[in-house]
Amino acid sequence: MLSELSTVAPMVISDFENGKTDITVGNLLLIADVLGVTLGDLVKLK
C-alpha cells in the first residue's frame, strides 16, 4: 500500500501543478498521507 502511494502521489501532485487534475478529497488525502499530514492539518490549511 505504501509503495503504491509513493508512486501515485507524485503523479497526482505533478498533474495538479500542471492543472490537469481536479482536487478531490481522495487526491488530497493521498497527497496528505504521503506528506505525513493529518486531515486536521489539511483543514487548518484551508
Beta strands, then each sheet from edge to edge (+ up, - down):
end
